[in-house]
Amino acid sequence: MADPNLPYEQQEIQSPETLVEEKEYEPGNDEPWKTILFNDEHHGFEEVIVQVMKAVKCDFERAKQITLEAHFKGKSIAKSGEFEECLRASNILEEINLKTEIQG
């Protein structure tokens, strides 16, 4: 687990092969709605991670996994759940002009 007291640059970053959860959008997944976060070349990792933490209400490690998956694979499921929850997460991510899409 990463040490939250270290600056982001000094924290260990997992390669996409070591990410715990493999999440791809597929129709028929358990949750009816999904907020998809797309890769972004205009923001730093730390800024995106912080915004993901706010949007998804998750810890640093989970936000880092979502961010890295979006970076390496082009997109990541940031939130699954009811439409209102996914819309809320999408709106928070878009506050800093991250590209998202809600799929259901």
N, C-alpha and C positions, 0 to 999 in steps of 0.2 A: 504494500500500500504506500502511496506517495506521502511524503512528509509535508503537511500543509504549511509548515514554517519556512520551507525552502522557496526561493523565487521560482516561478514557473519554468524558466530556462534551465534550472538545475534538476528538475524533476524528471524521473524516468518516464519515457514515452514508449508505449507498447506499439509494436508494429501491427498492421491490420491482421496478420496471421494469428496473433496472440490475444486478440480481443475476445472476451468471454462469450458475448452474444452475437450471433450472426442473424441480423434482421434485414430482411428484404420485404418490400411490399408485395403481398400476394392477396388477391381477392379471396375472401372467405376466412381470413385470419380471425382469431377469437373476438377481437374488438372491432366494432363496426366502422370506426373513424380513426384516421391516422394523420398526424402532422408530420410532414416530410420536410426535413431541413436539407437544403442543397449546399454543395461546396461553395465557398466564398473566398475569393482571392484578394479582397479589399480590407479584411479585418485580421488582426493577429489572433493566434489561438487563445490566448488568455481572455481577450475581450469576448470571443464567441463562447468560451466555456462559462464565463460569468453570466452571460445572457441566457444560455441554456439552463443553468442552475435556477435562474429566476423564473424562466418560462415553464420548466418541467417540475420544479420543486424537488430537485434531486441533489445528491452530494457531488463533490468535486470529481470523484472517480467516474461516476456514471456520466456526468456532463462531458468529461474528457473522452470517454468512449464514443459518445454520440458525435462529438466534434471530429474526432479522428476518423470515424467511419465515413462521415460526410466528406472529409478531405480526401481520403484515399479511394473511396468508391463512388464519389460524386453525389451521394445522397444518403440519408439515414432517417430512420423512423425516430423522431424525437419524442412523440407522445402518442399513445393509443388510448382510446376511451370514447366517452360520449362526445357528440359534436361540439357542445358548448366548451368542454375542457380543451378540445383540440383547437378550437377557434381562439380561445384565450391564450394558449401557448403560442399559436401562430402570430397573434397580434404582438405579444411581448418580443418574440424573435424579430419581427419586422420593425420594432421600434428603432433598431440600429441598422435597418435596411438589409437584413439577412433575407434570402429568398426562401420562401416556404410554399407549401401547397397542402391543402387538406384533401384527403382521399377517403372515400367511404363506399 
